[in-house]
Amino acid sequence: MLNETANSAASDAARWPSLIEAVAARRDREAFATLFEYFAPRIKTFMRRAGASEQSADELAQEALLAVWSKAKLFDPASVGATAWIFTIARNLRIDALRREKRTRTDSAVEIDPEFHVDDGPQPDASLASSQLESRVRSALAALSEDQLRVVELSFFEEKAHAEIAQALRIPLGTVKSRLRLAMNRLRGMLGDLS
């Protein structure tokens, strides 16, 4: 079952560039509908996790996919993966929305004495906990073999599909999956109490 899910994700990742290309070349509505159906709920979830309201997350997801429609010709599969490109568009739209919101608030805000400003920064205990967590994760990653660490970096930090990793490292796809599975099991064992 896990292998089927991984294979499905890899095949999906491999087809996104061709769908974007179809939108760019022929304004293919069916290709766009497939992209929209897959990415809209994921972008919305991403926005909600980033603190956006339900309505704002929905609007940003739609706006991001409209940008995919209009900017499809700018997509270069040789430089970035389709998922990373789409989520970068969404992230940039969120940043723009936050800047507009901040400008609107400061334009209409009444001057408040700095003594009465609320400190929105992280509380010392939250900062310490975050620092300790980061340290544990770094230590766990450092305990991985170099091969396992490289596969984890490419998969999770660079958001590459398993097939792309296999091609980049010039190793079989099965080896990529095996290294990733072993690395995740090892990390789970070292960081199990965090999940």
Contact map, one row per residue, 1 for C-alpha under 8 A:
111110000000000000000000000000000000000000000000000000000000000000000000000000000000000000000000000000000000000000000000000000000000000000000000000000000000000000000000000000000000000000000000000
111111000000000000000000000000000000000000000000000000000000000000000000000000000000000000000000000000000000000000000000000000000000000000000000000000000000000000000000000000000000000000000000000
111111100000000000000000000000000000000000000000000000000000000000000000000000000000000000000000000000000000000000000000000000000000000000000000000000000000000000000000000000000000000000000000000
111111110000000000000000000000000000000000000000000000000000000000000000000000000000000000000000000000000000000000000000000000000000000000000000000000000000000000000000000000000000000000000000000
111111111000000000000000000000000000000000000000000000000000000000000000000000000000000000000000000000000000000000000000000000000000000000000000000000000000000000000000000000000000000000000000000
011111111100000000000000000000000000000000000000000000000000000000000000000000000000000000000000000000000000000000000000000000000000000000000000000000000000000000000000000000000000000000000000000
001111111110000000000000000000000000000000000000000000000000000000000000000000000000000000000000000000000000000000000000000000000000000000000000000000000000000000000000000000000000000000000000000
000111111111000000000000000000000000000000000000000000000000000000000000000000000000000000000000000000000000000000000000000000000000000000000000000000000000000000000000000000000000000000000000000
000011111111100000000000000000000000000000000000000000000000000000000000000000000000000000000000000000000000000000000000000000000000000000000000000000000000000010000000000000000000000000000000000
000001111111110000000000000000000000000000000000000000000000000000000000000000000000000000000000000000000000000000000000000000000000000000000000000000000000000011100000000000000000000000000000000
000000111111111000000000000000000000000000000000000000000000000000000000000000000000000000000000000000000000000000000000000000000000000000000000000000000000000000000000000000000000000000000000000
000000011111111100000000000000000000000000000000000000000000000000000000000000000000000000000000000000000000000000000000000000000000000000000000000000000000000000000000000000000000000000000000000
000000001111111110000000000000000000000000000000000000000000000000000000000000000110000000000000000000000000000000000000000000000000000000000000000000000000000010000000000000000000000000000000000
000000000111111111000000000000000000000000000000000000000000000000000000000000000000000000000000000000000000000000000000000000000000000000000000000000000000000010000000000000000000000000000000000
000000000011111111100000000000000000000000000000000000000000000000000000000000000000000000000000000000000000000000000000000000000000000000000000000000000000000000000000000000000000000000000000000
000000000001111111110000000000000010000000000000000000000000000000000000000000000110000000000000000000000000000000000000000000000000000000000000000000000000000000000000000000000000000000000000000
000000000000111111111000000000000000000000000000000000000000000000000000000010001100000000000000000000000000000000000000000000000000000000000000000000000000000000000000000000000000000000000000000
000000000000011111111100000000000000000000000000000000000000000000000000000000000000000000000000000000000000000000000000000000000000000000000000000000000000000000000000000000000000000000000000000
000000000000001111111110000000110010000000000000000000000000000000000000000000000000000000000000000000000000000000000000000000000000000000000000000000000000000000000000000000000000000000000000000
000000000000000111111111000000110010000000000000000000000000000000010001001000000000000000000000000000000000000000000000000000000000000000000000000000000000000000000000000000000000000000000000000
000000000000000011111111100000000000000000000000000000000000000000000001101000000000000000000000000000000000000000000000000000000000000000000000000000000000000000000000000000000000000000000000000
000000000000000001111111111100100000000000000000000000000000000000000000000000000000000000000000000000000000000000000000000000000000000000000000000000000000000000000000000000000000000000000000000
000000000000000000111111111110110000000000000000000000000000000000001001000000000000000000000000000000000000000000000000000000000000000000000000000000000000000000000000000000000000000000000000000
000000000000000000011111111100000000000000000000000000000000000000001011100000000000000000000000000000000000000000000000000000000000000000000000000000000000000000000000000000000000000000000000000
000000000000000000001111111100000000000000000000000000000000000000000000100000000000000000000000000000000000000000000000000000000000000000000000000000000000000000000000000000000000000000000000000
000000000000000000000111111100000000000000000000000000000000000000000000000000000000000000000000000000000000000000000000000000000000000000000000000000000000000000000000000000000000000000000000000
000000000000000000000111111110000000000000000000000000000000000000001000000000000000000000000000000000000000000000000000000000000000000000000000000000000000000000000000000000000000000000000000000
000000000000000000000111111111110000000000000000000000000000000000000000000000000000000000000000000000000000000000000000000000000000000000000000000000000000000000000000000000000000000000000000000
000000000000000000000010001111111000000000000000000000000000000000000000000000000000000000000000000000000000000000000000000000000000000000000000000000000000000000000000000000000000000000000000000
000000000000000000000000000111111100000000000000000000000000000000000000000000000000000000000000000000000000000000000000000000000000000000000000000000000000000000000000000000000000000000000000000
000000000000000000110110000111111110000000000000000000000000000000000000000000000000000000000000000000000000000000000000000000000000000000000000000000000000000000000000000000000000000000000000000
000000000000000000110010000111111111000000000000000000000000000000001000000000000000000000000000000000000000000000000000000000000000000000000000000000000000000000000000000000000000000000000000000
000000000000000000000000000011111111100000000000000000000000000000000000000000000000000000000000000000000000000000000000000000000000000000000000000000000000000000000000000000000000000000000000000
000000000000000000000000000001111111110000000000000000000000000000000000000000000000000000000000000000000000000000000000000000000000000000000000000000000000000000000000000000000000000000000000000
000000000000000100110000000000111111111100000000000000000000000000000000000000000000000000000000000000000000000000000000000000000000000000000000000000000000000000000000000000000000000000000000000
000000000000000000000000000000011111111100000000000000000000000010000000000000000000000000000000000000000000000000000000000000000000000000000000000000000000000000000000000000000000000000000000000
000000000000000000000000000000001111111110000000000000000000000000000000000000000000000000000000000000000000000000000000000000000000000000000000000000000000000000000000000000000000000000000000000
000000000000000000000000000000000111111111000000000000000000000000000000000000000000000000000000000000000000000000000000000000000000000000000000000000000000000000000000000000000000000000000000000
000000000000000000000000000000000011111111100000000000000000000010000000000000000000000000000000000000000000000000000000000000000000000000000000000000000000000000000000000000000000000000000000000
000000000000000000000000000000000011111111110000000000000000110010000000000000000000000000000000000000000000000000000000000000000000000000000000000000000000000000000000000000000000000000000000000
000000000000000000000000000000000000111111111000000000000000100000000000000000000000000000000000000000000000000000000000000000000000000000000000000000000000000000000000000000000000000000000000000
000000000000000000000000000000000000011111111100000000000000000000000000000000000000000000000000000000000000000000000000000000000000000000000000000000000000000000000000000000000000000000000000000
000000000000000000000000000000000000001111111110000000001001100000000000000000000000001001000000000000000000000000000000000000000000000000000000000000000000000000000000000000000000000000000000000
000000000000000000000000000000000000000111111111000000001101100000000000000000000000000000000000000000000000000000000000000000000000000000000000000000000000000000000000000000000000000000000000000
000000000000000000000000000000000000000011111111100000001000000000000000000000000000000000000000000000000000000000000000000000000000000000000000000000000000000000000000000000000000000000000000000
000000000000000000000000000000000000000001111111110000000000000000000000000000000000000000000000000000000000000000000000000000000000000000000000000000000000000000000000000000000000000000000000000
000000000000000000000000000000000000000000111111111100001001100000000000000000000000000000000100000000000000000000000000000000000000000000000000000000000000000000000000000000000000000000000000000
000000000000000000000000000000000000000000011111111111001000000000000000000000000000000000000000000000000000000000000000000000000000000000000000000000000000000000000000000000000000000000000000000
000000000000000000000000000000000000000000001111111100000000000000000000000000000000000000000000000000000000000000000000000000000000000000000000000000000000000000000000000000000000000000000000000
000000000000000000000000000000000000000000000111111100000000000000000000000000000000000000000000000000000000000000000000000000000000000000000000000000000000000000000000000000000000000000000000000
000000000000000000000000000000000000000000000011111110000000000000000000000000000000000000000000000000000000000000000000000000000000000000000000000000000000000000000000000000000000000000000000000
000000000000000000000000000000000000000000000011111111011000000000000000000000000000000000000000000000000000000000000000000000000000000000000000000000000000000000000000000000000000000000000000000
000000000000000000000000000000000000000000000001001111111000000000000000000000000000000000000000000000000000000000000000000000000000000000000000000000000000000000000000000000000000000000000000000
000000000000000000000000000000000000000000000001000111111100000000000000000000000000000000000000000000000000000000000000000000000000000000000000000000000000000000000000000000000000000000000000000
000000000000000000000000000000000000000000000000000011111110000000000000000000000000000000000000000000000000000000000000000000000000000000000000000000000000000000000000000000000000000000000000000
000000000000000000000000000000000000000000000000000111111111000000000000000000000000000000000000000000000000000000000000000000000000000000000000000000000000000000000000000000000000000000000000000
000000000000000000000000000000000000000000111011000111111111100000000000000000000000000000000000000000000000000000000000000000000000000000000000000000000000000000000000000000000000000000000000000
000000000000000000000000000000000000000000010000000001111111110000000000000000000000000000000000000000000000000000000000000000000000000000000000000000000000000000000000000000000000000000000000000
000000000000000000000000000000000000000000000000000000111111111000000000000000000000000000000000000000000000000000000000000000000000000000000000000000000000000000000000000000000000000000000000000
000000000000000000000000000000000000000000110010000000011111111100000000000000000000000001001100000000000000000000000000000000000000000000000000000000000000000000000000000000000000000000000000000
000000000000000000000000000000000000000110110010000000001111111110000000000000000000000001000000000000000000000000000000000000000000000000000000000000000000000000000000000000000000000000000000000
000000000000000000000000000000000000000100000000000000000111111111000000000000000000000000000000000000000000000000000000000000000000000000000000000000000000000000000000000000000000000000000000000
000000000000000000000000000000000000000000000000000000000011111111100000000000000000000001001000000000000000000000000000000000000000000000000000000000000000000000000000000000000000000000000000000
000000000000000000000000000000000000000000000000000000000001111111110000000000000000010011001000000000000000000000000000000000000000000000000000000000000000000000000000000000000000000000000000000
000000000000000000000000000000000001001100000000000000000000111111111000000000000000010000000000000000000000000000000000000000000000000000000000000000000000000000000000000000000000000000000000000
000000000000000000000000000000000000000000000000000000000000011111111100000000000000000000000000000000000000000000000000000000000000000000000000000000000000000000000000000000000000000000000000000
000000000000000000000000000000000000000000000000000000000000001111111111000000000000000010000000000000000000000000000000000000000000000000000000000000000000000000000000000000000000000000000000000
000000000000000000010000000000000000000000000000000000000000000111111111000000000000010010000000000000000000000000000000000000000000000000000000000000000000000000000000000000000000000000000000000
000000000000000000000011001000010000000000000000000000000000000011111111000000000000000000000000000000000000000000000000000000000000000000000000000000000000000000000000000000000000000000000000000
000000000000000000000000000000000000000000000000000000000000000001111111100000000000000000000000000000000000000000000000000000000000000000000000000000000000000000000000000000000000000000000000000
000000000000000000000001000000000000000000000000000000000000000000111111111000000000000000000000000000000000000000000000000000000000000000000000000000000000000000000000000000000000000000000000000
000000000000000000011011000000000000000000000000000000000000000000111111111000000000000000000000000000000000000000000000000000000000000000000000000000000000000000000000000000000000000000000000000
000000000000000000001001100000000000000000000000000000000000000000000111111000000000000000000000000000000000000000000000000000000000000000000000000000000000000000000000000000000000000000000000000
000000000000000000000000000000000000000000000000000000000000000000000011111100000000000000000000000000000000000000000000000000000000000000000000000000000000000000000000000000000000000000000000000
000000000000000000011000000000000000000000000000000000000000000000000011111110000100100000000000000000000000000000000000000000000000000000000000000000000000000000000000000000000000000000000000000
000000000000000000000000000000000000000000000000000000000000000000000000011111110000000000000000000000000000000000000000000000000000000000000000000000000000000000000000000000000000000000000000000
000000000000000010000000000000000000000000000000000000000000000000000000001111111100000000000000000000000000000000000000000000000000000000000000000000000000000000000000000000000000000000000000000
000000000000000000000000000000000000000000000000000000000000000000000000000111111000000000000000000000000000000000000000000000000000000000000000000000000000000000000000000000000000000000000000000
000000000000000000000000000000000000000000000000000000000000000000000000000111111000000000000000000000000000000000000000000000000000000000000000000000000000000000000000000000000000000000000000000
000000000000000000000000000000000000000000000000000000000000000000000000000111111101100000000000000000000000000000000000000000000000000000000000000000000000000000000000000000000000000000000000000
000000000000000010000000000000000000000000000000000000000000000000000000000011111111100000000000000000000000000000000000000000000000000000000000000000000000001100000000000000000000000000000000000
000000000000100110000000000000000000000000000000000000000000000000000000001010011111110000000000000000000000000000000000000000000000000000000000000000000000000000000000000000000000000000000000000
000000000000100100000000000000000000000000000000000000000000000000000000000000001111111000000000000000000000000000000000000000000000000000000000000000000000001000000000000000000000000000000000000
000000000000000000000000000000000000000000000000000000000000000000000000000000011111111100000000000000000000000000000000000000000000000000000000000000000000001000000000000000000000000000000000000
000000000000000000000000000000000000000000000000000000000000000000000000001000011111111110000000000000000000000000000000000000000000000000000000000000000000000000000000000000000000000000000000000
000000000000000000000000000000000000000000000000000000000000000110010000000000000111111111000000000000000000000000000000000000000000000000000000000000000000000000000000000000000000000000000000000
000000000000000000000000000000000000000000100000000000000000000000000000000000000011111111100000000000000000000000000000000000000000000000000000000000000000000000000000000000000000000000000000000
000000000000000000000000000000000000000000000000000000000000000000000000000000000001111111110000000000000000000000000000000000000000000000000000000000000000000000000000000000000000000000000000000
000000000000000000000000000000000000000000000000000000000000000100110000000000000000111111111000000000000000000000000000000000000000000000000000000000000000000000000000000000000000000000000000000
000000000000000000000000000000000000000000100000000000000001101100000000000000000000011111111100000000000000000000000000000000000000000000000000000000000000000000000000000000000000000000000000000
000000000000000000000000000000000000000000000000000000000000000000000000000000000000001111111110000000000000000000000000000000000000000000000000000000000000000000000000000000000000000000000000000
000000000000000000000000000000000000000000000000000000000000000000000000000000000000000111111111000000000000000000000000000000000000000000000000000000000000000000000000000000000000000000000000000
000000000000000000000000000000000000000000000000000000000001001100000000000000000000000011111111100000000000000000000000000000000000000000000000000000000000000000000000000000000000000000000000000
000000000000000000000000000000000000000000000010000000000001000000000000000000000000000001111111110000000000000000000000000000000000000000000000000000000000000000000000000000000000000000000000000
000000000000000000000000000000000000000000000000000000000000000000000000000000000000000000111111111000000000000000000000000000000000000000000000000000000000000000000000000000000000000000000000000
000000000000000000000000000000000000000000000000000000000000000000000000000000000000000000011111111100000000000000000000000000000000000000000000000000000000000000000000000000000000000000000000000
000000000000000000000000000000000000000000000000000000000000000000000000000000000000000000001111111110000000000000000000000000000000000000000000000000000000000000000000000000000000000000000000000
000000000000000000000000000000000000000000000000000000000000000000000000000000000000000000000111111111000000000000000000000000000000000000000000000000000000000000000000000000000000000000000000000
000000000000000000000000000000000000000000000000000000000000000000000000000000000000000000000011111111100000000000000000000000000000000000000000000000000000000000000000000000000000000000000000000
000000000000000000000000000000000000000000000000000000000000000000000000000000000000000000000001111111110000000000000000000000000000000000000000000000000000000000000000000000000000000000000000000
000000000000000000000000000000000000000000000000000000000000000000000000000000000000000000000000111111111000000000000000000000000000000000000000000000000000000000000000000000000000000000000000000
000000000000000000000000000000000000000000000000000000000000000000000000000000000000000000000000011111111100000000000000000000000000000000000000000000000000000000000000000000000000000000000000000
000000000000000000000000000000000000000000000000000000000000000000000000000000000000000000000000001111111110000000000000000000000000000000000000000000000000000000000000000000000000000000000000000
000000000000000000000000000000000000000000000000000000000000000000000000000000000000000000000000000111111111000000000000000000000000000000000000000000000000000000000000000000000000000000000000000
000000000000000000000000000000000000000000000000000000000000000000000000000000000000000000000000000011111111100000000000000000000000000000000000000000000000000000000000000000000000000000000000000
000000000000000000000000000000000000000000000000000000000000000000000000000000000000000000000000000001111111100000000000000000000000000000000000000000000000000000000000000000000000000000000000000
000000000000000000000000000000000000000000000000000000000000000000000000000000000000000000000000000000111111100000000000000000000000000000000000000000000000000000000000000000000000000000000000000
000000000000000000000000000000000000000000000000000000000000000000000000000000000000000000000000000000011111110000000000000000000000000000000000000000000000000000000000000000000000000000000000000
000000000000000000000000000000000000000000000000000000000000000000000000000000000000000000000000000000001111111000000000000000000000000000000000000000000000000000000000000000000000000000000000000
000000000000000000000000000000000000000000000000000000000000000000000000000000000000000000000000000000000001111100000000000000000000000000000000000000000000000000000000000000000000000000000000000
000000000000000000000000000000000000000000000000000000000000000000000000000000000000000000000000000000000000111110000000000000000000000000000000000000000000000000000000000000000000000000000000000
000000000000000000000000000000000000000000000000000000000000000000000000000000000000000000000000000000000000011111011000000000000000000000000000000000000000000000000000000000000000000000000000000
000000000000000000000000000000000000000000000000000000000000000000000000000000000000000000000000000000000000001111111000000000000000000000000000000000000000000000000000000000000000000000000000000
000000000000000000000000000000000000000000000000000000000000000000000000000000000000000000000000000000000000000111111000000000000000000000000000000000000000000000000000000000000000000000000000000
000000000000000000000000000000000000000000000000000000000000000000000000000000000000000000000000000000000000000011111000000000000000000000000000000000000000000000000000000000000000000000000000000
000000000000000000000000000000000000000000000000000000000000000000000000000000000000000000000000000000000000000111111100000000000000000000000000000000000000000000000000000000000000000000000000000
000000000000000000000000000000000000000000000000000000000000000000000000000000000000000000000000000000000000000111111110000000000000000000000000000000000000000000000000000000000000000000000000000
000000000000000000000000000000000000000000000000000000000000000000000000000000000000000000000000000000000000000000011111000000000000000000000000000000000000000000000000000000000000000000000000000
000000000000000000000000000000000000000000000000000000000000000000000000000000000000000000000000000000000000000000001111100000000000000000000000000000000000000000000000000000000000000000000000000
000000000000000000000000000000000000000000000000000000000000000000000000000000000000000000000000000000000000000000000111110000000000000000000000000000000000000000000000000000000000000000000000000
000000000000000000000000000000000000000000000000000000000000000000000000000000000000000000000000000000000000000000000011111000000000000000000000000000000000000000000000000000000000000000000000000
000000000000000000000000000000000000000000000000000000000000000000000000000000000000000000000000000000000000000000000001111101100000000000000000000000000000000000000000000000000000000000000000000
000000000000000000000000000000000000000000000000000000000000000000000000000000000000000000000000000000000000000000000000111111100000000000000000000000000000000000000000000000000000000000000000000
000000000000000000000000000000000000000000000000000000000000000000000000000000000000000000000000000000000000000000000000011111110000000000000000000000000000000000000000000000000000000000000000000
000000000000000000000000000000000000000000000000000000000000000000000000000000000000000000000000000000000000000000000000001111111000000000000000000000000000000000000000000000000000000000000000000
000000000000000000000000000000000000000000000000000000000000000000000000000000000000000000000000000000000000000000000000011111111100000000000000000000000000000000000000000000000000000000000000000
000000000000000000000000000000000000000000000000000000000000000000000000000000000000000000000000000000000000000000000000011111111110000000000000000000000000000000000000000000000000000000000000000
000000000000000000000000000000000000000000000000000000000000000000000000000000000000000000000000000000000000000000000000000111111111000000000000000000000000000000000000000000000000000000000000000
000000000000000000000000000000000000000000000000000000000000000000000000000000000000000000000000000000000000000000000000000011111111100000000000000000000000000000000000000000000000000000000000000
000000000000000000000000000000000000000000000000000000000000000000000000000000000000000000000000000000000000000000000000000001111111110000000000000000000000000000000000000000000000000000000000000
000000000000000000000000000000000000000000000000000000000000000000000000000000000000000000000000000000000000000000000000000000111111111000000000000000000000000000000000000000000000000000000000000
000000000000000000000000000000000000000000000000000000000000000000000000000000000000000000000000000000000000000000000000000000011111111100000000000000000000000000000000000000000000000000000000000
000000000000000000000000000000000000000000000000000000000000000000000000000000000000000000000000000000000000000000000000000000001111111110000000000000000000000000000000000000000000000000000000000
000000000000000000000000000000000000000000000000000000000000000000000000000000000000000000000000000000000000000000000000000000000111111111000000000000000000000000000000000000000000000000000000000
000000000000000000000000000000000000000000000000000000000000000000000000000000000000000000000000000000000000000000000000000000000011111111100000000000000000000000000000000000000000000000000000000
000000000000000000000000000000000000000000000000000000000000000000000000000000000000000000000000000000000000000000000000000000000001111111110000000000000000000000000000000000000000000000000010000
000000000000000000000000000000000000000000000000000000000000000000000000000000000000000000000000000000000000000000000000000000000000111111111000000000000000000000000000000000000000000000000010000
000000000000000000000000000000000000000000000000000000000000000000000000000000000000000000000000000000000000000000000000000000000000011111111100000000000000000000000000000000000000000000000000000
000000000000000000000000000000000000000000000000000000000000000000000000000000000000000000000000000000000000000000000000000000000000001111111110000000000000000000000000000000000000000000000000000
000000000000000000000000000000000000000000000000000000000000000000000000000000000000000000000000000000000000000000000000000000000000000111111111000000000000000000000000000000000000000000100110000
000000000000000000000000000000000000000000000000000000000000000000000000000000000000000000000000000000000000000000000000000000000000000011111111000010000000000000000000000000000000000000100000000
000000000000000000000000000000000000000000000000000000000000000000000000000000000000000000000000000000000000000000000000000000000000000001111111100010000000000000000000000000000000000000000000000
000000000000000000000000000000000000000000000000000000000000000000000000000000000000000000000000000000000000000000000000000000000000000000111111100000000000000000000000000000000000000000000000000
000000000000000000000000000000000000000000000000000000000000000000000000000000000000000000000000000000000000000000000000000000000000000000011111110110000000000000000000000000000000001001000000000
000000000000000000000000000000000000000000000000000000000000000000000000000000000000000000000000000000000000000000000000000000000000000000000111111110000000000000000000000000000000000000000000000
000000000000000000000000000000000000000000000000000000000000000000000000000000000000000000000000000000000000000000000000000000000000000000000001111111000000000000000000000000000000000000000000000
000000000000000000000000000000000000000000000000000000000000000000000000000000000000000000000000000000000000000000000000000000000000000000000000111111100000000000000000000000000010000000000000000
000000000000000000000000000000000000000000000000000000000000000000000000000000000000000000000000000000000000000000000000000000000000000000000001111111110000000000000000000000000011011000000000000
000000000000000000000000000000000000000000000000000000000000000000000000000000000000000000000000000000000000000000000000000000000000000000001101111111111000000000000000000000000000001000000000000
000000000000000000000000000000000000000000000000000000000000000000000000000000000000000000000000000000000000000000000000000000000000000000000000011111111100000000000000000000000000000000000000000
000000000000000000000000000000000000000000000000000000000000000000000000000000000000000000000000000000000000000000000000000000000000000000000000001111111110000000001000000000010011000000000000000
000000000000000000000000000000000000000000000000000000000000000000000000000000000000000000000000000000000000000000000000000000000000000000000000000111111111100000000000000000000001001000000000000
000000000000000000000000000000000000000000000000000000000000000000000000000000000000000000000000000000000000000000000000000000000000000000000000000011111111110000000000000000000000000000000000000
000000000000000000000000000000000000000000000000000000000000000000000000000000000000000000000000000000000000000000000000000000000000000000000000000001111111111100001000000000000000000000000000000
000000000000000000000000000000000000000000000000000000000000000000000000000000000000000000000000000000000000000000000000000000000000000000000000000000111111111111001000000000000000000000000000000
000000000000000000000000000000000000000000000000000000000000000000000000000000000000000000000000000000000000000000000000000000000000000000000000000000011111111100000000000000000000000000000000000
000000000000000000000000000000000000000000000000000000000000000000000000000000000000000000000000000000000000000000000000000000000000000000000000000000011111111000000000000000000000000000000000000
000000000000000000000000000000000000000000000000000000000000000000000000000000000000000000000000000000000000000000000000000000000000000000000000000000001111111100000000000000000000000000000000000
000000000000000000000000000000000000000000000000000000000000000000000000000000001011000000000000000000000000000000000000000000000000000000000000000000000111111110000000000000000000000000000000000
000000000000000000000000000000000000000000000000000000000000000000000000000000001000000000000000000000000000000000000000000000000000000000000000000000000111011111011000000000000000000000000000000
000000001100110000000000000000000000000000000000000000000000000000000000000000000000000000000000000000000000000000000000000000000000000000000000000000000010001111111000000000000000000000000000000
000000000100000000000000000000000000000000000000000000000000000000000000000000000000000000000000000000000000000000000000000000000000000000000000000000000010000111111100000010011000000000000000000
000000000100000000000000000000000000000000000000000000000000000000000000000000000000000000000000000000000000000000000000000000000000000000000000000000000000000011111110000010000000000000000000000
000000000000000000000000000000000000000000000000000000000000000000000000000000000000000000000000000000000000000000000000000000000000000000000000000000000000000111111111000000000000000000000000000
000000000000000000000000000000000000000000000000000000000000000000000000000000000000000000000000000000000000000000000000000000000000000000000000000000100110000111111111100010010000000000000000000
000000000000000000000000000000000000000000000000000000000000000000000000000000000000000000000000000000000000000000000000000000000000000000000000000000000000000001111111111110110000000000000000000
000000000000000000000000000000000000000000000000000000000000000000000000000000000000000000000000000000000000000000000000000000000000000000000000000000000000000000111111111000000000000000000000000
000000000000000000000000000000000000000000000000000000000000000000000000000000000000000000000000000000000000000000000000000000000000000000000000000000000000000000011111110000000000000000000000000
000000000000000000000000000000000000000000000000000000000000000000000000000000000000000000000000000000000000000000000000000000000000000000000000000000000000000000001111111000000000000000000000000
000000000000000000000000000000000000000000000000000000000000000000000000000000000000000000000000000000000000000000000000000000000000000000000000000000000000000000000111111100000000000000000000000
000000000000000000000000000000000000000000000000000000000000000000000000000000000000000000000000000000000000000000000000000000000000000000000000000000000000000000000110111110110000000000000000000
000000000000000000000000000000000000000000000000000000000000000000000000000000000000000000000000000000000000000000000000000000000000000000000000000000000000000000000100011111110000000000000000000
000000000000000000000000000000000000000000000000000000000000000000000000000000000000000000000000000000000000000000000000000000000000000000000000000000000000000001101100001111111000000000000000000
000000000000000000000000000000000000000000000000000000000000000000000000000000000000000000000000000000000000000000000000000000000000000000000000000000000000000000000000000111111100000000000000000
000000000000000000000000000000000000000000000000000000000000000000000000000000000000000000000000000000000000000000000000000000000000000000000000000000000000000000000100001111111110000000000000000
000000000000000000000000000000000000000000000000000000000000000000000000000000000000000000000000000000000000000000000000000000000000000000000000000000100000000001001100001111111111000000000000000
000000000000000000000000000000000000000000000000000000000000000000000000000000000000000000000000000000000000000000000000000000000000000000000000000000000000000001000000000011111111100000000000000
000000000000000000000000000000000000000000000000000000000000000000000000000000000000000000000000000000000000000000000000000000000000000000000000000000000000000000000000000001111111110000000000000
000000000000000000000000000000000000000000000000000000000000000000000000000000000000000000000000000000000000000000000000000000000000000000000000001100100000000000000000000000111111111000000000000
000000000000000000000000000000000000000000000000000000000000000000000000000000000000000000000000000000000000000000000000000000000000000000000000000100110000000000000000000000011111111100000000000
000000000000000000000000000000000000000000000000000000000000000000000000000000000000000000000000000000000000000000000000000000000000000000000000000000000000000000000000000000001111111110000000000
000000000000000000000000000000000000000000000000000000000000000000000000000000000000000000000000000000000000000000000000000000000000000000000000000100000000000000000000000000000111111111000000000
000000000000000000000000000000000000000000000000000000000000000000000000000000000000000000000000000000000000000000000000000000000000000000000001000110010000000000000000000000000011111111100000000
000000000000000000000000000000000000000000000000000000000000000000000000000000000000000000000000000000000000000000000000000000000000000000000000000000000000000000000000000000000001111111110000000
000000000000000000000000000000000000000000000000000000000000000000000000000000000000000000000000000000000000000000000000000000000000000000000000000000000000000000000000000000000000111111111000000
000000000000000000000000000000000000000000000000000000000000000000000000000000000000000000000000000000000000000000000000000000000000000000000001000000000000000000000000000000000000011111111100000
000000000000000000000000000000000000000000000000000000000000000000000000000000000000000000000000000000000000000000000000000000000000000000011000000000000000000000000000000000000000001111111111000
000000000000000000000000000000000000000000000000000000000000000000000000000000000000000000000000000000000000000000000000000000000000000000000000000000000000000000000000000000000000000111111111000
000000000000000000000000000000000000000000000000000000000000000000000000000000000000000000000000000000000000000000000000000000000000000000000000000000000000000000000000000000000000000011111111000
000000000000000000000000000000000000000000000000000000000000000000000000000000000000000000000000000000000000000000000000000000000000000000010000000000000000000000000000000000000000000001111111000
000000000000000000000000000000000000000000000000000000000000000000000000000000000000000000000000000000000000000000000000000000000000000110010000000000000000000000000000000000000000000000111111111
000000000000000000000000000000000000000000000000000000000000000000000000000000000000000000000000000000000000000000000000000000000000000000000000000000000000000000000000000000000000000000111111111
000000000000000000000000000000000000000000000000000000000000000000000000000000000000000000000000000000000000000000000000000000000000000000000000000000000000000000000000000000000000000000000011111
000000000000000000000000000000000000000000000000000000000000000000000000000000000000000000000000000000000000000000000000000000000000000000000000000000000000000000000000000000000000000000000011111
000000000000000000000000000000000000000000000000000000000000000000000000000000000000000000000000000000000000000000000000000000000000000000000000000000000000000000000000000000000000000000000011111
